[in-house]
Amino acid sequence: MRRLCFWDYEKGLAYANAAFVKGETTWVDTNYVYEREYMYALIMERNLVDEGILYFYVEVFDPDDLNTSYLVVVKVKDRQQAYAIINSIKMK
């Protein structure tokens, strides 16, 4: 099976547009694009300082199917723990 190139114009444009739309969400403190060899994600982070809680909304994409996404919500008190969880996500 041929793996799709992330820089394929149409799929890349759709991915970039999705990232821009996510960036316009006002309740998110930080957002960024995350990329590993077998997984792409849009990560939206919200820090509730008063409660001492960090929320990460991780929209995960398989490189072979950028039209389908999965949402993972991570609620932690420590940013390193959140990144450990995000780094452990595997697409099957």
PDB file with one MODEL, atoms N, CA, C and O in Angstrom:
MODEL        1
ATOM      1  N   MET A   1       0.836  -1.172   0.000  1.00  0.00           N
ATOM      2  CA  MET A   1       0.000   0.000   0.000  1.00  0.00           C
ATOM      3  C   MET A   1       0.888   1.245   0.000  1.00  0.00           C
ATOM      4  O   MET A   1       1.826   1.342   0.792  1.00  0.00           O
ATOM      5  N   ARG A   2       0.602   2.162  -0.856  1.00  0.00           N
ATOM      6  CA  ARG A   2       1.365   3.397  -0.976  1.00  0.00           C
ATOM      7  C   ARG A   2       0.936   4.377   0.106  1.00  0.00           C
ATOM      8  O   ARG A   2      -0.250   4.680   0.237  1.00  0.00           O
ATOM      9  N   ARG A   3       1.885   4.868   0.872  1.00  0.00           N
ATOM     10  CA  ARG A   3       1.594   5.851   1.922  1.00  0.00           C
ATOM     11  C   ARG A   3       1.454   7.219   1.272  1.00  0.00           C
ATOM     12  O   ARG A   3       2.288   7.617   0.459  1.00  0.00           O
ATOM     13  N   LEU A   4       0.398   7.937   1.633  1.00  0.00           N
ATOM     14  CA  LEU A   4       0.170   9.261   1.074  1.00  0.00           C
ATOM     15  C   LEU A   4       1.174  10.260   1.618  1.00  0.00           C
ATOM     16  O   LEU A   4       1.541  10.208   2.792  1.00  0.00           O
ATOM     17  N   CYS A   5       1.603  11.139   0.789  1.00  0.00           N
ATOM     18  CA  CYS A   5       2.557  12.170   1.182  1.00  0.00           C
ATOM     19  C   CYS A   5       1.803  13.295   1.892  1.00  0.00           C
ATOM     20  O   CYS A   5       0.778  13.778   1.410  1.00  0.00           O
ATOM     21  N   PHE A   6       2.332  13.700   3.047  1.00  0.00           N
ATOM     22  CA  PHE A   6       1.698  14.791   3.791  1.00  0.00           C
ATOM     23  C   PHE A   6       1.657  16.060   2.957  1.00  0.00           C
ATOM     24  O   PHE A   6       0.755  16.877   3.141  1.00  0.00           O
ATOM     25  N   TRP A   7       2.585  16.249   2.065  1.00  0.00           N
ATOM     26  CA  TRP A   7       2.661  17.473   1.284  1.00  0.00           C
ATOM     27  C   TRP A   7       1.879  17.401  -0.015  1.00  0.00           C
ATOM     28  O   TRP A   7       1.996  18.300  -0.847  1.00  0.00           O
ATOM     29  N   ASP A   8       1.082  16.354  -0.214  1.00  0.00           N
ATOM     30  CA  ASP A   8       0.160  16.301  -1.335  1.00  0.00           C
ATOM     31  C   ASP A   8      -0.709  17.556  -1.270  1.00  0.00           C
ATOM     32  O   ASP A   8      -1.299  17.840  -0.228  1.00  0.00           O
ATOM     33  N   TYR A   9      -0.794  18.303  -2.355  1.00  0.00           N
ATOM     34  CA  TYR A   9      -1.404  19.639  -2.339  1.00  0.00           C
ATOM     35  C   TYR A   9      -2.818  19.649  -1.754  1.00  0.00           C
ATOM     36  O   TYR A   9      -3.095  20.408  -0.825  1.00  0.00           O
ATOM     37  N   GLU A  10      -3.709  18.820  -2.286  1.00  0.00           N
ATOM     38  CA  GLU A  10      -5.109  18.870  -1.835  1.00  0.00           C
ATOM     39  C   GLU A  10      -5.259  18.452  -0.381  1.00  0.00           C
ATOM     40  O   GLU A  10      -5.954  19.112   0.392  1.00  0.00           O
ATOM     41  N   LYS A  11      -4.626  17.385  -0.019  1.00  0.00           N
ATOM     42  CA  LYS A  11      -4.731  16.917   1.362  1.00  0.00           C
ATOM     43  C   LYS A  11      -3.993  17.861   2.309  1.00  0.00           C
ATOM     44  O   LYS A  11      -4.466  18.124   3.415  1.00  0.00           O
ATOM     45  N   GLY A  12      -2.856  18.362   1.888  1.00  0.00           N
ATOM     46  CA  GLY A  12      -2.113  19.317   2.703  1.00  0.00           C
ATOM     47  C   GLY A  12      -2.891  20.598   2.912  1.00  0.00           C
ATOM     48  O   GLY A  12      -2.887  21.160   4.007  1.00  0.00           O
ATOM     49  N   LEU A  13      -3.565  21.066   1.861  1.00  0.00           N
ATOM     50  CA  LEU A  13      -4.364  22.277   1.964  1.00  0.00           C
ATOM     51  C   LEU A  13      -5.530  22.070   2.926  1.00  0.00           C
ATOM     52  O   LEU A  13      -5.831  22.951   3.730  1.00  0.00           O
ATOM     53  N   ALA A  14      -6.180  20.928   2.851  1.00  0.00           N
ATOM     54  CA  ALA A  14      -7.287  20.630   3.759  1.00  0.00           C
ATOM     55  C   ALA A  14      -6.792  20.580   5.197  1.00  0.00           C
ATOM     56  O   ALA A  14      -7.452  21.098   6.098  1.00  0.00           O
ATOM     57  N   TYR A  15      -5.655  19.971   5.419  1.00  0.00           N
ATOM     58  CA  TYR A  15      -5.078  19.866   6.754  1.00  0.00           C
ATOM     59  C   TYR A  15      -4.728  21.259   7.292  1.00  0.00           C
ATOM     60  O   TYR A  15      -5.010  21.569   8.449  1.00  0.00           O
ATOM     61  N   ALA A  16      -4.112  22.096   6.448  1.00  0.00           N
ATOM     62  CA  ALA A  16      -3.739  23.458   6.868  1.00  0.00           C
ATOM     63  C   ALA A  16      -4.973  24.298   7.172  1.00  0.00           C
ATOM     64  O   ALA A  16      -4.979  25.072   8.129  1.00  0.00           O
ATOM     65  N   ASN A  17      -6.009  24.150   6.368  1.00  0.00           N
ATOM     66  CA  ASN A  17      -7.248  24.889   6.620  1.00  0.00           C
ATOM     67  C   ASN A  17      -7.888  24.456   7.939  1.00  0.00           C
ATOM     68  O   ASN A  17      -8.411  25.284   8.686  1.00  0.00           O
ATOM     69  N   ALA A  18      -7.840  23.163   8.215  1.00  0.00           N
ATOM     70  CA  ALA A  18      -8.381  22.675   9.481  1.00  0.00           C
ATOM     71  C   ALA A  18      -7.597  23.253  10.652  1.00  0.00           C
ATOM     72  O   ALA A  18      -8.175  23.615  11.677  1.00  0.00           O
ATOM     73  N   ALA A  19      -6.286  23.337  10.498  1.00  0.00           N
ATOM     74  CA  ALA A  19      -5.449  23.919  11.554  1.00  0.00           C
ATOM     75  C   ALA A  19      -5.804  25.391  11.771  1.00  0.00           C
ATOM     76  O   ALA A  19      -5.860  25.852  12.911  1.00  0.00           O
ATOM     77  N   PHE A  20      -6.041  26.121  10.698  1.00  0.00           N
ATOM     78  CA  PHE A  20      -6.418  27.537  10.817  1.00  0.00           C
ATOM     79  C   PHE A  20      -7.749  27.689  11.530  1.00  0.00           C
ATOM     80  O   PHE A  20      -7.890  28.535  12.413  1.00  0.00           O
ATOM     81  N   VAL A  21      -8.719  26.881  11.156  1.00  0.00           N
ATOM     82  CA  VAL A  21     -10.043  26.962  11.785  1.00  0.00           C
ATOM     83  C   VAL A  21      -9.927  26.670  13.277  1.00  0.00           C
ATOM     84  O   VAL A  21     -10.548  27.349  14.094  1.00  0.00           O
ATOM     85  N   LYS A  22      -9.144  25.672  13.629  1.00  0.00           N
ATOM     86  CA  LYS A  22      -8.956  25.353  15.039  1.00  0.00           C
ATOM     87  C   LYS A  22      -8.299  26.527  15.763  1.00  0.00           C
ATOM     88  O   LYS A  22      -8.566  26.757  16.943  1.00  0.00           O
ATOM     89  N   GLY A  23      -7.448  27.263  15.067  1.00  0.00           N
ATOM     90  CA  GLY A  23      -6.776  28.409  15.661  1.00  0.00           C
ATOM     91  C   GLY A  23      -7.707  29.555  15.972  1.00  0.00           C
ATOM     92  O   GLY A  23      -7.388  30.414  16.794  1.00  0.00           O
ATOM     93  N   GLU A  24      -8.846  29.577  15.327  1.00  0.00           N
ATOM     94  CA  GLU A  24      -9.807  30.659  15.545  1.00  0.00           C
ATOM     95  C   GLU A  24     -10.710  30.414  16.750  1.00  0.00           C
ATOM     96  O   GLU A  24     -11.523  31.270  17.098  1.00  0.00           O
ATOM     97  N   THR A  25     -10.576  29.275  17.377  1.00  0.00           N
ATOM     98  CA  THR A  25     -11.392  28.956  18.541  1.00  0.00           C
ATOM     99  C   THR A  25     -10.923  29.786  19.722  1.00  0.00           C
ATOM    100  O   THR A  25      -9.756  29.708  20.107  1.00  0.00           O
ATOM    101  N   THR A  26     -11.810  30.576  20.301  1.00  0.00           N
ATOM    102  CA  THR A  26     -11.409  31.544  21.318  1.00  0.00           C
ATOM    103  C   THR A  26     -11.139  30.946  22.694  1.00  0.00           C
ATOM    104  O   THR A  26     -10.416  31.560  23.480  1.00  0.00           O
ATOM    105  N   TRP A  27     -11.678  29.793  23.018  1.00  0.00           N
ATOM    106  CA  TRP A  27     -11.507  29.240  24.353  1.00  0.00           C
ATOM    107  C   TRP A  27     -10.209  28.469  24.510  1.00  0.00           C
ATOM    108  O   TRP A  27      -9.904  27.987  25.601  1.00  0.00           O
ATOM    109  N   VAL A  28      -9.456  28.348  23.455  1.00  0.00           N
ATOM    110  CA  VAL A  28      -8.200  27.604  23.489  1.00  0.00           C
ATOM    111  C   VAL A  28      -7.053  28.565  23.761  1.00  0.00           C
ATOM    112  O   VAL A  28      -6.963  29.624  23.140  1.00  0.00           O
ATOM    113  N   ASP A  29      -6.172  28.192  24.694  1.00  0.00           N
ATOM    114  CA  ASP A  29      -5.010  29.028  25.002  1.00  0.00           C
ATOM    115  C   ASP A  29      -3.907  28.859  23.965  1.00  0.00           C
ATOM    116  O   ASP A  29      -3.321  29.845  23.518  1.00  0.00           O
ATOM    117  N   THR A  30      -3.623  27.631  23.584  1.00  0.00           N
ATOM    118  CA  THR A  30      -2.547  27.320  22.642  1.00  0.00           C
ATOM    119  C   THR A  30      -3.021  26.230  21.701  1.00  0.00           C
ATOM    120  O   THR A  30      -3.723  25.306  22.112  1.00  0.00           O
ATOM    121  N   ASN A  31      -2.643  26.336  20.455  1.00  0.00           N
ATOM    122  CA  ASN A  31      -2.929  25.242  19.521  1.00  0.00           C
ATOM    123  C   ASN A  31      -1.757  25.091  18.569  1.00  0.00           C
ATOM    124  O   ASN A  31      -1.063  26.056  18.251  1.00  0.00           O
ATOM    125  N   TYR A  32      -1.552  23.873  18.126  1.00  0.00           N
ATOM    126  CA  TYR A  32      -0.446  23.607  17.230  1.00  0.00           C
ATOM    127  C   TYR A  32      -0.680  22.313  16.473  1.00  0.00           C
ATOM    128  O   TYR A  32      -1.535  21.504  16.832  1.00  0.00           O
ATOM    129  N   VAL A  33       0.097  22.139  15.425  1.00  0.00           N
ATOM    130  CA  VAL A  33       0.047  20.933  14.611  1.00  0.00           C
ATOM    131  C   VAL A  33       1.139  20.006  15.113  1.00  0.00           C
ATOM    132  O   VAL A  33       2.274  20.431  15.327  1.00  0.00           O
ATOM    133  N   TYR A  34       0.802  18.758  15.298  1.00  0.00           N
ATOM    134  CA  TYR A  34       1.716  17.732  15.802  1.00  0.00           C
ATOM    135  C   TYR A  34       1.859  16.684  14.710  1.00  0.00           C
ATOM    136  O   TYR A  34       0.867  16.280  14.102  1.00  0.00           O
ATOM    137  N   GLU A  35       3.069  16.249  14.460  1.00  0.00           N
ATOM    138  CA  GLU A  35       3.281  15.278  13.388  1.00  0.00           C
ATOM    139  C   GLU A  35       4.305  14.241  13.799  1.00  0.00           C
ATOM    140  O   GLU A  35       5.401  14.562  14.258  1.00  0.00           O
ATOM    141  N   ARG A  36       3.918  12.984  13.620  1.00  0.00           N
ATOM    142  CA  ARG A  36       4.843  11.859  13.736  1.00  0.00           C
ATOM    143  C   ARG A  36       4.734  11.083  12.441  1.00  0.00           C
ATOM    144  O   ARG A  36       3.868  11.370  11.614  1.00  0.00           O
ATOM    145  N   GLU A  37       5.596  10.111  12.257  1.00  0.00           N
ATOM    146  CA  GLU A  37       5.613   9.367  10.998  1.00  0.00           C
ATOM    147  C   GLU A  37       4.262   8.726  10.685  1.00  0.00           C
ATOM    148  O   GLU A  37       3.831   8.723   9.532  1.00  0.00           O
ATOM    149  N   TYR A  38       3.591   8.184  11.700  1.00  0.00           N
ATOM    150  CA  TYR A  38       2.346   7.453  11.458  1.00  0.00           C
ATOM    151  C   TYR A  38       1.120   8.130  12.062  1.00  0.00           C
ATOM    152  O   TYR A  38       0.072   7.501  12.205  1.00  0.00           O
ATOM    153  N   MET A  39       1.246   9.410  12.419  1.00  0.00           N
ATOM    154  CA  MET A  39       0.108  10.110  13.006  1.00  0.00           C
ATOM    155  C   MET A  39       0.284  11.617  12.871  1.00  0.00           C
ATOM    156  O   MET A  39       1.373  12.151  13.082  1.00  0.00           O
ATOM    157  N   TYR A  40      -0.800  12.289  12.518  1.00  0.00           N
ATOM    158  CA  TYR A  40      -0.847  13.750  12.529  1.00  0.00           C
ATOM    159  C   TYR A  40      -1.921  14.143  13.527  1.00  0.00           C
ATOM    160  O   TYR A  40      -2.869  13.393  13.759  1.00  0.00           O
ATOM    161  N   ALA A  41      -1.772  15.321  14.117  1.00  0.00           N
ATOM    162  CA  ALA A  41      -2.781  15.758  15.083  1.00  0.00           C
ATOM    163  C   ALA A  41      -2.832  17.280  15.143  1.00  0.00           C
ATOM    164  O   ALA A  41      -1.842  17.972  14.908  1.00  0.00           O
ATOM    165  N   LEU A  42      -4.008  17.764  15.464  1.00  0.00           N
ATOM    166  CA  LEU A  42      -4.201  19.161  15.826  1.00  0.00           C
ATOM    167  C   LEU A  42      -4.415  19.158  17.329  1.00  0.00           C
ATOM    168  O   LEU A  42      -5.335  18.509  17.827  1.00  0.00           O
ATOM    169  N   ILE A  43      -3.573  19.877  18.050  1.00  0.00           N
ATOM    170  CA  ILE A  43      -3.648  19.869  19.505  1.00  0.00           C
ATOM    171  C   ILE A  43      -4.090  21.241  19.983  1.00  0.00           C
ATOM    172  O   ILE A  43      -3.499  22.262  19.632  1.00  0.00           O
ATOM    173  N   MET A  44      -5.128  21.242  20.784  1.00  0.00           N
ATOM    174  CA  MET A  44      -5.639  22.471  21.388  1.00  0.00           C
ATOM    175  C   MET A  44      -5.479  22.333  22.895  1.00  0.00           C
ATOM    176  O   MET A  44      -5.953  21.371  23.498  1.00  0.00           O
ATOM    177  N   GLU A  45      -4.812  23.298  23.486  1.00  0.00           N
ATOM    178  CA  GLU A  45      -4.524  23.243  24.917  1.00  0.00           C
ATOM    179  C   GLU A  45      -5.249  24.371  25.641  1.00  0.00           C
ATOM    180  O   GLU A  45      -5.258  25.518  25.196  1.00  0.00           O
ATOM    181  N   ARG A  46      -5.846  24.018  26.747  1.00  0.00           N
ATOM    182  CA  ARG A  46      -6.502  25.019  27.585  1.00  0.00           C
ATOM    183  C   ARG A  46      -6.021  24.846  29.017  1.00  0.00           C
ATOM    184  O   ARG A  46      -6.085  23.753  29.578  1.00  0.00           O
ATOM    185  N   ASN A  47      -5.547  25.917  29.590  1.00  0.00           N
ATOM    186  CA  ASN A  47      -5.015  25.899  30.941  1.00  0.00           C
ATOM    187  C   ASN A  47      -5.994  26.602  31.869  1.00  0.00           C
ATOM    188  O   ASN A  47      -6.194  27.813  31.773  1.00  0.00           O
ATOM    189  N   LEU A  48      -6.595  25.845  32.756  1.00  0.00           N
ATOM    190  CA  LEU A  48      -7.501  26.416  33.759  1.00  0.00           C
ATOM    191  C   LEU A  48      -6.677  26.660  35.021  1.00  0.00           C
ATOM    192  O   LEU A  48      -6.600  25.807  35.904  1.00  0.00           O
ATOM    193  N   VAL A  49      -6.070  27.831  35.087  1.00  0.00           N
ATOM    194  CA  VAL A  49      -5.129  28.176  36.154  1.00  0.00           C
ATOM    195  C   VAL A  49      -5.783  28.074  37.526  1.00  0.00           C
ATOM    196  O   VAL A  49      -5.179  27.539  38.456  1.00  0.00           O
ATOM    197  N   ASP A  50      -7.002  28.576  37.668  1.00  0.00           N
ATOM    198  CA  ASP A  50      -7.689  28.569  38.960  1.00  0.00           C
ATOM    199  C   ASP A  50      -7.882  27.153  39.506  1.00  0.00           C
ATOM    200  O   ASP A  50      -7.819  26.926  40.714  1.00  0.00           O
ATOM    201  N   GLU A  51      -8.115  26.212  38.600  1.00  0.00           N
ATOM    202  CA  GLU A  51      -8.345  24.827  39.008  1.00  0.00           C
ATOM    203  C   GLU A  51      -7.071  23.991  38.971  1.00  0.00           C
ATOM    204  O   GLU A  51      -7.047  22.877  39.496  1.00  0.00           O
ATOM    205  N   GLY A  52      -6.018  24.512  38.359  1.00  0.00           N
ATOM    206  CA  GLY A  52      -4.768  23.764  38.245  1.00  0.00           C
ATOM    207  C   GLY A  52      -4.872  22.583  37.306  1.00  0.00           C
ATOM    208  O   GLY A  52      -4.209  21.565  37.504  1.00  0.00           O
ATOM    209  N   ILE A  53      -5.712  22.715  36.272  1.00  0.00           N
ATOM    210  CA  ILE A  53      -5.960  21.615  35.342  1.00  0.00           C
ATOM    211  C   ILE A  53      -5.614  22.056  33.929  1.00  0.00           C
ATOM    212  O   ILE A  53      -5.886  23.189  33.532  1.00  0.00           O
ATOM    213  N   LEU A  54      -5.021  21.157  33.190  1.00  0.00           N
ATOM    214  CA  LEU A  54      -4.749  21.368  31.770  1.00  0.00           C
ATOM    215  C   LEU A  54      -5.634  20.424  30.962  1.00  0.00           C
ATOM    216  O   LEU A  54      -5.704  19.228  31.248  1.00  0.00           O
ATOM    217  N   TYR A  55      -6.303  20.966  29.960  1.00  0.00           N
ATOM    218  CA  TYR A  55      -7.087  20.154  29.027  1.00  0.00           C
ATOM    219  C   TYR A  55      -6.372  20.166  27.684  1.00  0.00           C
ATOM    220  O   TYR A  55      -5.952  21.219  27.205  1.00  0.00           O
ATOM    221  N   PHE A  56      -6.237  19.016  27.092  1.00  0.00           N
ATOM    222  CA  PHE A  56      -5.690  18.896  25.747  1.00  0.00           C
ATOM    223  C   PHE A  56      -6.747  18.208  24.889  1.00  0.00           C
ATOM    224  O   PHE A  56      -7.163  17.086  25.178  1.00  0.00           O
ATOM    225  N   TYR A  57      -7.169  18.884  23.847  1.00  0.00           N
ATOM    226  CA  TYR A  57      -8.089  18.305  22.873  1.00  0.00           C
ATOM    227  C   TYR A  57      -7.236  17.942  21.673  1.00  0.00           C
ATOM    228  O   TYR A  57      -6.729  18.820  20.974  1.00  0.00           O
ATOM    229  N   VAL A  58      -7.077  16.659  21.435  1.00  0.00           N
ATOM    230  CA  VAL A  58      -6.171  16.165  20.413  1.00  0.00           C
ATOM    231  C   VAL A  58      -7.005  15.532  19.305  1.00  0.00           C
ATOM    232  O   VAL A  58      -7.621  14.484  19.503  1.00  0.00           O
ATOM    233  N   GLU A  59      -7.022  16.172  18.140  1.00  0.00           N
ATOM    234  CA  GLU A  59      -7.722  15.625  16.988  1.00  0.00           C
ATOM    235  C   GLU A  59      -6.694  14.875  16.152  1.00  0.00           C
ATOM    236  O   GLU A  59      -5.794  15.481  15.570  1.00  0.00           O
ATOM    237  N   VAL A  60      -6.832  13.556  16.098  1.00  0.00           N
ATOM    238  CA  VAL A  60      -5.826  12.675  15.515  1.00  0.00           C
ATOM    239  C   VAL A  60      -6.241  12.252  14.110  1.00  0.00           C
ATOM    240  O   VAL A  60      -7.399  11.921  13.860  1.00  0.00           O
ATOM    241  N   PHE A  61      -5.262  12.272  13.193  1.00  0.00           N
ATOM    242  CA  PHE A  61      -5.473  11.872  11.805  1.00  0.00           C
ATOM    243  C   PHE A  61      -4.487  10.787  11.429  1.00  0.00           C
ATOM    244  O   PHE A  61      -3.318  10.833  11.812  1.00  0.00           O
ATOM    245  N   ASP A  62      -4.965   9.811  10.677  1.00  0.00           N
ATOM    246  CA  ASP A  62      -4.087   8.812  10.070  1.00  0.00           C
ATOM    247  C   ASP A  62      -3.559   9.412   8.768  1.00  0.00           C
ATOM    248  O   ASP A  62      -4.358   9.940   7.994  1.00  0.00           O
ATOM    249  N   PRO A  63      -2.252   9.358   8.485  1.00  0.00           N
ATOM    250  CA  PRO A  63      -1.709   9.923   7.249  1.00  0.00           C
ATOM    251  C   PRO A  63      -2.345   9.345   5.983  1.00  0.00           C
ATOM    252  O   PRO A  63      -2.357  10.000   4.941  1.00  0.00           O
ATOM    253  N   ASP A  64      -2.873   8.122   6.067  1.00  0.00           N
ATOM    254  CA  ASP A  64      -3.508   7.501   4.904  1.00  0.00           C
ATOM    255  C   ASP A  64      -4.956   7.937   4.721  1.00  0.00           C
ATOM    256  O   ASP A  64      -5.544   7.670   3.673  1.00  0.00           O
ATOM    257  N   ASP A  65      -5.542   8.596   5.707  1.00  0.00           N
ATOM    258  CA  ASP A  65      -6.943   9.007   5.627  1.00  0.00           C
ATOM    259  C   ASP A  65      -7.137  10.325   6.382  1.00  0.00           C
ATOM    260  O   ASP A  65      -7.591  10.326   7.526  1.00  0.00           O
ATOM    261  N   LEU A  66      -6.798  11.430   5.748  1.00  0.00           N
ATOM    262  CA  LEU A  66      -6.910  12.732   6.400  1.00  0.00           C
ATOM    263  C   LEU A  66      -8.348  13.231   6.489  1.00  0.00           C
ATOM    264  O   LEU A  66      -8.601  14.270   7.099  1.00  0.00           O
ATOM    265  N   ASN A  67      -9.293  12.507   5.891  1.00  0.00           N
ATOM    266  CA  ASN A  67     -10.697  12.886   5.972  1.00  0.00           C
ATOM    267  C   ASN A  67     -11.374  12.362   7.234  1.00  0.00           C
ATOM    268  O   ASN A  67     -12.498  12.756   7.547  1.00  0.00           O
ATOM    269  N   THR A  68     -10.697  11.480   7.954  1.00  0.00           N
ATOM    270  CA  THR A  68     -11.258  10.894   9.165  1.00  0.00           C
ATOM    271  C   THR A  68     -10.384  11.292  10.344  1.00  0.00           C
ATOM    272  O   THR A  68      -9.160  11.171  10.294  1.00  0.00           O
ATOM    273  N   SER A  69     -11.025  11.768  11.403  1.00  0.00           N
ATOM    274  CA  SER A  69     -10.257  12.135  12.586  1.00  0.00           C
ATOM    275  C   SER A  69     -10.887  11.521  13.828  1.00  0.00           C
ATOM    276  O   SER A  69     -12.055  11.132  13.833  1.00  0.00           O
ATOM    277  N   TYR A  70     -10.088  11.447  14.867  1.00  0.00           N
ATOM    278  CA  TYR A  70     -10.527  10.913  16.153  1.00  0.00           C
ATOM    279  C   TYR A  70     -10.142  11.924  17.217  1.00  0.00           C
ATOM    280  O   TYR A  70      -9.047  12.484  17.173  1.00  0.00           O
ATOM    281  N   LEU A  71     -11.021  12.160  18.165  1.00  0.00           N
ATOM    282  CA  LEU A  71     -10.765  13.132  19.212  1.00  0.00           C
ATOM    283  C   LEU A  71     -10.365  12.422  20.496  1.00  0.00           C
ATOM    284  O   LEU A  71     -11.035  11.496  20.954  1.00  0.00           O
ATOM    285  N   VAL A  72      -9.260  12.877  21.060  1.00  0.00           N
ATOM    286  CA  VAL A  72      -8.791  12.377  22.349  1.00  0.00           C
ATOM    287  C   VAL A  72      -8.745  13.578  23.290  1.00  0.00           C
ATOM    288  O   VAL A  72      -8.098  14.579  22.984  1.00  0.00           O
ATOM    289  N   VAL A  73      -9.424  13.486  24.425  1.00  0.00           N
ATOM    290  CA  VAL A  73      -9.416  14.559  25.404  1.00  0.00           C
ATOM    291  C   VAL A  73      -8.570  14.100  26.595  1.00  0.00           C
ATOM    292  O   VAL A  73      -8.814  13.050  27.188  1.00  0.00           O
ATOM    293  N   VAL A  74      -7.578  14.913  26.920  1.00  0.00           N
ATOM    294  CA  VAL A  74      -6.668  14.595  28.017  1.00  0.00           C
ATOM    295  C   VAL A  74      -6.826  15.677  29.086  1.00  0.00           C
ATOM    296  O   VAL A  74      -6.707  16.867  28.795  1.00  0.00           O
ATOM    297  N   LYS A  75      -7.090  15.258  30.311  1.00  0.00           N
ATOM    298  CA  LYS A  75      -7.249  16.188  31.436  1.00  0.00           C
ATOM    299  C   LYS A  75      -6.215  15.793  32.491  1.00  0.00           C
ATOM    300  O   LYS A  75      -6.303  14.725  33.097  1.00  0.00           O
ATOM    301  N   VAL A  76      -5.232  16.679  32.698  1.00  0.00           N
ATOM    302  CA  VAL A  76      -4.139  16.377  33.616  1.00  0.00           C
ATOM    303  C   VAL A  76      -3.768  17.627  34.415  1.00  0.00           C
ATOM    304  O   VAL A  76      -4.242  18.729  34.138  1.00  0.00           O
ATOM    305  N   LYS A  77      -2.915  17.425  35.403  1.00  0.00           N
ATOM    306  CA  LYS A  77      -2.397  18.552  36.178  1.00  0.00           C
ATOM    307  C   LYS A  77      -0.957  18.884  35.785  1.00  0.00           C
ATOM    308  O   LYS A  77      -0.415  19.902  36.214  1.00  0.00           O
ATOM    309  N   ASP A  78      -0.346  18.036  34.981  1.00  0.00           N
ATOM    310  CA  ASP A  78       1.055  18.191  34.620  1.00  0.00           C
ATOM    311  C   ASP A  78       1.215  18.100  33.106  1.00  0.00           C
ATOM    312  O   ASP A  78       0.782  17.122  32.497  1.00  0.00           O
ATOM    313  N   ARG A  79       1.826  19.098  32.498  1.00  0.00           N
ATOM    314  CA  ARG A  79       2.001  19.146  31.047  1.00  0.00           C
ATOM    315  C   ARG A  79       2.831  17.955  30.542  1.00  0.00           C
ATOM    316  O   ARG A  79       2.535  17.410  29.479  1.00  0.00           O
ATOM    317  N   GLN A  80       3.853  17.550  31.283  1.00  0.00           N
ATOM    318  CA  GLN A  80       4.680  16.421  30.853  1.00  0.00           C
ATOM    319  C   GLN A  80       3.859  15.134  30.768  1.00  0.00           C
ATOM    320  O   GLN A  80       4.062  14.319  29.868  1.00  0.00           O
ATOM    321  N   GLN A  81       2.945  14.962  31.699  1.00  0.00           N
ATOM    322  CA  GLN A  81       2.074  13.787  31.664  1.00  0.00           C
ATOM    323  C   GLN A  81       1.191  13.816  30.413  1.00  0.00           C
ATOM    324  O   GLN A  81       0.969  12.784  29.778  1.00  0.00           O
ATOM    325  N   ALA A  82       0.697  14.990  30.070  1.00  0.00           N
ATOM    326  CA  ALA A  82      -0.132  15.120  28.865  1.00  0.00           C
ATOM    327  C   ALA A  82       0.660  14.746  27.627  1.00  0.00           C
ATOM    328  O   ALA A  82       0.164  14.016  26.769  1.00  0.00           O
ATOM    329  N   TYR A  83       1.901  15.244  27.524  1.00  0.00           N
ATOM    330  CA  TYR A  83       2.725  14.915  26.355  1.00  0.00           C
ATOM    331  C   TYR A  83       3.062  13.431  26.309  1.00  0.00           C
ATOM    332  O   TYR A  83       3.153  12.850  25.228  1.00  0.00           O
ATOM    333  N   ALA A  84       3.246  12.818  27.463  1.00  0.00           N
ATOM    334  CA  ALA A  84       3.501  11.365  27.499  1.00  0.00           C
ATOM    335  C   ALA A  84       2.301  10.609  26.942  1.00  0.00           C
ATOM    336  O   ALA A  84       2.457   9.638  26.203  1.00  0.00           O
ATOM    337  N   ILE A  85       1.111  11.061  27.301  1.00  0.00           N
ATOM    338  CA  ILE A  85      -0.114  10.404  26.801  1.00  0.00           C
ATOM    339  C   ILE A  85      -0.250  10.633  25.300  1.00  0.00           C
ATOM    340  O   ILE A  85      -0.538   9.699  24.552  1.00  0.00           O
ATOM    341  N   ILE A  86      -0.044  11.866  24.859  1.00  0.00           N
ATOM    342  CA  ILE A  86      -0.159  12.191  23.430  1.00  0.00           C
ATOM    343  C   ILE A  86       0.861  11.398  22.621  1.00  0.00           C
ATOM    344  O   ILE A  86       0.538  10.884  21.550  1.00  0.00           O
ATOM    345  N   ASN A  87       2.085  11.296  23.123  1.00  0.00           N
ATOM    346  CA  ASN A  87       3.131  10.542  22.413  1.00  0.00           C
ATOM    347  C   ASN A  87       2.846   9.049  22.353  1.00  0.00           C
ATOM    348  O   ASN A  87       3.405   8.345  21.512  1.00  0.00           O
ATOM    349  N   SER A  88       1.981   8.557  23.239  1.00  0.00           N
ATOM    350  CA  SER A  88       1.675   7.121  23.252  1.00  0.00           C
ATOM    351  C   SER A  88       0.507   6.752  22.330  1.00  0.00           C
ATOM    352  O   SER A  88       0.208   5.569  22.169  1.00  0.00           O
ATOM    353  N   ILE A  89      -0.151   7.734  21.727  1.00  0.00           N
ATOM    354  CA  ILE A  89      -1.288   7.449  20.844  1.00  0.00           C
ATOM    355  C   ILE A  89      -0.785   6.717  19.615  1.00  0.00           C
ATOM    356  O   ILE A  89       0.192   7.125  18.988  1.00  0.00           O
ATOM    357  N   LYS A  90      -1.465   5.633  19.279  1.00  0.00           N
ATOM    358  CA  LYS A  90      -1.108   4.846  18.089  1.00  0.00           C
ATOM    359  C   LYS A  90      -2.344   4.690  17.218  1.00  0.00           C
ATOM    360  O   LYS A  90      -3.438   4.424  17.717  1.00  0.00           O
ATOM    361  N   MET A  91      -2.164   4.854  15.930  1.00  0.00           N
ATOM    362  CA  MET A  91      -3.251   4.645  14.970  1.00  0.00           C
ATOM    363  C   MET A  91      -3.230   3.182  14.540  1.00  0.00           C
ATOM    364  O   MET A  91      -2.180   2.652  14.177  1.00  0.00           O
ATOM    365  N   LYS A  92      -4.392   2.533  14.582  1.00  0.00           N
ATOM    366  CA  LYS A  92      -4.483   1.132  14.158  1.00  0.00           C
ATOM    367  C   LYS A  92      -5.443   0.990  13.024  1.00  0.00           C
ATOM    368  O   LYS A  92      -5.654  -0.117  12.529  1.00  0.00           O
TER     369      LYS A  92
ENDMDL
END
